[in-house]
Amino acid sequence: MFEQISRHLSSDHAYNIAINVGRVPGMKQHPVTGIGEMKISARNVLKGKIVEVTKGATTAHVRIDVGGTMVTSSITNAAVDELKLGVGKDAYAVLKASDVMIGID
């Protein structure tokens, strides 16, 4: 999956993913815990900029521009509020997939 995604990213984004596998690069220190760079189990962490947040009744769709490729996530409205997500803010798309489906015409 990384190879397919990295073909669509700038070399800078692909480099960040390659050297920070399983880590969130550049994460600021948490104000309460004081923990710095968080380690996570997901293997694909893509940094981008939020271009759209659309809230529904309970779920929001957040679109992130990652080097010209749009990544969309469905998360709760509460998560959008807690993370203070908004257009223009930097964010990470963290991809953790247990299945990859294939389709044909």
Residue pairs with C-beta under 8 A, 6 or more apart in sequence:
1 44
1 95
1 97
1 100
2 17
2 43
2 44
5 17
5 44
5 46
5 69
5 95
6 13
6 14
6 17
6 18
8 67
8 68
8 69
9 17
9 46
9 66
9 67
9 68
9 69
10 67
10 68
12 67
13 46
13 47
13 66
13 67
16 25
16 47
17 44
17 45
17 46
19 25
20 45
21 43
22 39
22 40
22 41
22 42
22 43
22 45
23 37
23 38
23 39
23 40
23 45
24 37
24 38
24 40
24 45
24 92
24 94
25 37
25 45
25 47
26 37
26 47
27 36
27 37
27 38
28 36
29 35
29 36
30 36
30 38
40 94
41 96
42 94
42 95
42 96
43 95
43 96
44 94
44 95
44 96
45 92
45 93
45 94
45 95
46 64
46 66
46 71
46 92
46 93
46 94
46 95
47 66
47 90
47 91
47 92
48 64
48 65
48 66
48 67
48 71
48 90
48 91
48 92
48 93
49 64
49 65
49 88
49 89
49 90
49 91
50 62
50 63
50 64
50 65
50 85
50 86
50 87
50 88
50 89
50 90
50 91
51 63
51 64
51 65
51 70
51 87
52 61
52 62
52 63
52 87
53 60
53 61
53 62
53 63
53 80
53 85
53 86
53 87
54 60
54 61
55 77
55 80
56 77
58 76
58 77
59 74
59 75
59 76
59 77
60 74
60 75
60 76
60 77
60 79
60 80
61 72
61 73
61 74
62 72
62 73
62 75
62 80
62 85
62 91
63 70
63 71
63 72
64 70
64 71
64 72
64 73
64 91
64 93
66 93
71 93
73 93
79 85
83 91
85 91
